[in-house]
């Protein structure tokens, strides 16, 4: 069953990619001003896929006999900026040039590794105000038509705490990725009387790429691996060599 739904999920990802291609073909026929206005109303375009980056879905297999499996896809990354000009609320970027206070976080000071190293890619960010950070995440979830479940909120807070509020920029804003939204939906399901633990243990999460190696499985990043760490199952893997990057000191 799991392989079957992986194929179904792969088909759903392809539909998104195909829709983006069709939309791009339509936009090319329009004048620049009309093109810009029209593209805003399209859910999938090449530009929007770059921002979405990933597509996630899940399969929930109820334990009760005769119950139909629940499958849902269509989750994409929510926007969360880590740029200098529009930094996510509650966040401060760690400047690699600042040596005294932050030198222990500089790539030059970190242990060498031949595996994935988010710490040497884009640097780090520090969540200085967790409440403001979580509040903005809640707003983005609400804008997407969902409410951030208290269980997922708690997991995000725990992930921040276990990393002393310092996260790799390459992993994006913790909690906004597609697979965390899938997790949030699983826990929030109201069409079942199952308890949270039962919902999670019978759920399988899939994630695939919308950019780069498109339609290929997308392993969960450092943040998603830290948040999706309960009874639920990640079927498309975690980043190789994933570590918690727990800090001995907080800033």
C-alpha positions as CSV (number, residue, x, y, z in Angstrom):
1,X,0.0,0.0,0.0
2,X,2.8,2.5,0.9
3,X,4.5,2.0,-2.5
4,X,1.1,2.4,-4.3
5,X,0.5,5.7,-2.5
6,X,4.0,6.9,-3.2
7,X,3.3,6.4,-6.9
8,X,0.0,8.3,-6.5
9,X,1.8,11.1,-4.6
10,X,4.4,11.2,-7.4
11,X,1.6,11.7,-9.9
12,X,0.2,14.5,-7.8
13,X,3.6,16.3,-7.8
14,X,3.8,15.8,-11.6
15,X,0.4,17.5,-12.0
16,X,1.7,20.5,-10.1
17,X,4.7,20.7,-12.4
18,X,2.6,20.2,-15.5
19,X,0.2,22.9,-14.5
20,X,3.1,25.3,-14.0
21,X,4.4,24.5,-17.5
22,X,1.0,25.1,-19.0
23,X,0.6,28.4,-17.1
24,X,4.0,29.5,-18.3
25,X,3.1,28.8,-21.9
26,X,0.0,30.9,-21.5
27,X,1.9,33.8,-19.8
28,X,4.4,34.0,-22.7
29,X,1.6,34.9,-25.0
30,X,0.7,38.0,-23.0
31,X,2.1,41.5,-22.8
32,X,4.3,42.2,-19.8
33,X,1.7,44.2,-17.8
34,X,-1.0,41.7,-18.5
35,X,1.4,38.8,-17.8
36,X,2.3,40.1,-14.3
37,X,-1.4,40.6,-13.3
38,X,-2.5,37.2,-14.7
39,X,0.4,35.3,-13.0
40,X,-0.7,36.6,-9.6
41,X,-4.0,34.6,-9.9
42,X,-2.2,31.4,-10.9
43,X,-1.3,29.0,-8.1
44,X,1.6,27.4,-10.0
45,X,4.1,29.2,-12.1
46,X,7.9,28.7,-12.5
47,X,8.5,31.7,-10.2
48,X,6.1,30.4,-7.6
49,X,7.6,26.9,-7.7
50,X,10.9,28.4,-6.7
51,X,9.3,29.8,-3.6
52,X,7.3,26.7,-2.9
53,X,10.4,24.4,-3.4
54,X,8.7,21.3,-2.1
55,X,5.4,19.4,-2.3
56,X,4.2,17.2,0.6
57,X,1.3,14.8,1.3
58,X,0.4,12.1,3.7
59,X,-1.4,8.7,3.9
60,X,-3.3,7.9,7.1
61,X,-4.2,4.2,7.5
62,X,-6.8,3.9,10.3
63,X,-6.5,0.9,12.6
64,X,-10.2,0.1,12.5
65,X,-11.3,-2.6,10.1
66,X,-13.2,-1.3,7.1
67,X,-12.1,2.3,7.4
68,X,-10.9,3.9,4.2
69,X,-7.3,5.2,4.1
70,X,-7.0,9.0,4.1
71,X,-4.7,10.5,1.5
72,X,-4.1,14.3,1.1
73,X,-1.5,16.2,-1.0
74,X,-0.9,19.7,-2.1
75,X,1.1,21.1,0.8
76,X,3.8,23.5,-0.3
77,X,6.3,25.6,1.7
78,X,4.9,28.8,3.2
79,X,6.9,32.0,2.7
80,X,9.5,33.0,5.3
81,X,12.3,35.4,4.5
82,X,15.8,35.1,5.9
83,X,17.1,38.0,3.8
84,X,18.8,41.0,5.4
85,X,16.1,43.4,4.1
86,X,13.0,41.5,5.2
87,X,14.0,39.1,8.0
88,X,11.3,36.9,9.5
89,X,9.8,38.4,12.8
90,X,11.6,37.4,15.9
91,X,14.8,36.4,14.0
92,X,18.3,37.9,13.9
93,X,20.8,36.7,11.3
94,X,24.2,35.8,12.6
95,X,26.8,37.8,10.7
96,X,29.7,35.6,9.8
97,X,32.0,38.6,10.0
98,X,31.3,39.2,13.6
99,X,34.1,37.3,15.3
100,X,34.1,37.9,19.0
101,X,30.6,36.9,20.0
102,X,29.8,34.5,17.3
103,X,33.2,33.0,16.2
104,X,32.3,29.6,17.6
105,X,29.6,29.4,15.0
106,X,31.9,30.3,12.1
107,X,32.4,27.6,9.5
108,X,36.1,27.8,10.1
109,X,35.6,26.7,13.7
110,X,33.4,23.7,13.0
111,X,34.4,20.1,12.6
112,X,35.1,19.0,9.0
113,X,32.6,16.7,7.4
114,X,32.2,15.2,3.9
115,X,28.4,15.0,4.4
116,X,25.7,17.6,4.3
117,X,26.8,20.6,6.3
118,X,24.2,23.3,6.6
119,X,26.5,25.2,8.9
120,X,28.9,25.9,6.0
121,X,26.3,26.8,3.4
122,X,24.4,29.9,4.4
123,X,25.3,30.4,8.0
124,X,22.8,30.6,10.9
125,X,20.0,32.6,12.3
126,X,19.1,33.2,15.9
127,X,15.4,33.2,17.1
128,X,15.7,36.0,19.6
129,X,12.0,36.2,20.4
130,X,10.3,32.9,20.2
131,X,6.8,34.2,20.9
132,X,7.0,36.7,18.0
133,X,8.4,34.0,15.8
134,X,5.6,31.6,16.7
135,X,3.0,34.3,16.3
136,X,4.1,35.0,12.7
137,X,4.0,31.2,11.9
138,X,0.4,31.1,13.2
139,X,-0.5,34.0,10.9
140,X,0.9,32.3,7.9
141,X,-0.9,29.0,8.7
142,X,-4.1,31.0,9.2
143,X,-3.6,32.7,5.8
144,X,-3.2,29.4,4.2
145,X,-6.5,28.1,5.6
146,X,-5.2,26.2,8.6
147,X,-4.6,26.7,12.3
148,X,-1.3,25.8,13.9
149,X,-2.1,22.9,16.2
150,X,-0.8,23.1,19.7
151,X,1.1,19.9,19.4
152,X,3.0,21.2,16.3
153,X,3.6,24.5,18.1
154,X,5.1,22.6,21.0
155,X,7.3,20.6,18.7
156,X,8.6,23.8,17.0
157,X,9.3,25.3,20.4
158,X,11.1,22.2,21.6
159,X,13.2,22.1,18.4
160,X,14.2,25.7,19.0
161,X,15.1,24.9,22.6
162,X,17.1,21.8,21.7
163,X,19.2,24.0,19.3
164,X,19.5,26.9,21.7
165,X,17.4,28.9,19.2
166,X,20.2,28.8,16.6
167,X,19.3,27.2,13.3
168,X,20.9,26.8,9.9
169,X,19.7,29.3,7.3
170,X,19.8,26.6,4.6
171,X,16.9,24.8,6.5
172,X,14.7,27.9,6.3
173,X,12.1,29.0,8.9
174,X,11.3,26.1,11.2
175,X,7.7,25.1,10.9
176,X,6.9,26.5,7.5
177,X,7.9,23.6,5.2
178,X,5.4,21.5,3.4
179,X,5.9,18.3,5.4
180,X,5.3,20.1,8.7
181,X,2.0,21.4,7.3
182,X,1.1,17.8,6.4
183,X,1.9,16.8,10.0
184,X,-0.3,19.7,11.3
185,X,-3.2,18.5,9.1
186,X,-2.8,14.9,10.4
187,X,-3.0,16.0,14.0
188,X,-5.9,18.4,13.2
189,X,-8.1,15.9,11.5
190,X,-11.6,15.9,12.9
191,X,-13.2,13.2,10.8
192,X,-11.7,10.5,13.1
193,X,-12.1,9.9,16.8
194,X,-8.6,8.5,17.0
195,X,-6.3,10.1,19.6
196,X,-3.3,12.1,18.4
197,X,-0.8,9.2,19.1
198,X,-3.0,6.8,17.0
199,X,-3.3,9.4,14.2
200,X,0.5,9.8,14.1
201,X,1.5,6.2,14.3
202,X,-0.7,5.3,11.4
203,X,0.4,8.2,9.2
204,X,3.1,8.3,6.4
205,X,4.5,11.6,5.1
206,X,5.9,12.1,1.6
207,X,7.8,15.0,0.2
208,X,9.1,15.7,-3.3
209,X,11.0,18.5,-5.0
210,X,9.4,21.2,-7.2
211,X,12.7,22.7,-8.2
212,X,16.1,21.2,-9.1
213,X,15.7,17.4,-9.3
214,X,11.9,17.9,-9.8
215,X,9.5,15.2,-8.9
216,X,12.2,13.4,-6.9
217,X,11.9,12.5,-3.2
218,X,13.0,15.4,-0.9
219,X,14.6,14.3,2.4
220,X,13.4,16.2,5.4
221,X,15.8,19.1,6.4
222,X,17.4,19.7,9.8
223,X,14.3,21.7,11.0
224,X,11.7,19.3,9.7
225,X,13.6,16.3,11.0
226,X,13.6,18.0,14.4
227,X,9.9,18.7,14.3
228,X,8.6,15.6,12.7
229,X,10.2,13.4,15.3
230,X,7.3,11.5,16.9
231,X,5.3,8.4,16.0
232,X,4.7,9.5,12.5
233,X,6.7,8.0,9.6
234,X,8.7,10.0,7.0
235,X,8.7,7.9,3.9
236,X,11.0,10.0,1.7
237,X,13.9,10.2,4.1
238,X,15.9,12.6,6.1
239,X,19.0,14.5,5.1
240,X,22.0,12.2,5.2
241,X,24.3,12.9,8.2
242,X,21.5,14.9,9.9
243,X,22.6,16.1,13.3
244,X,20.8,18.3,15.8
245,X,23.6,20.9,15.8
246,X,22.9,21.4,19.5
247,X,24.8,24.3,21.0
248,X,26.6,24.3,24.3
249,X,25.9,27.9,24.8
250,X,23.0,30.1,23.8
251,X,23.2,33.6,22.5
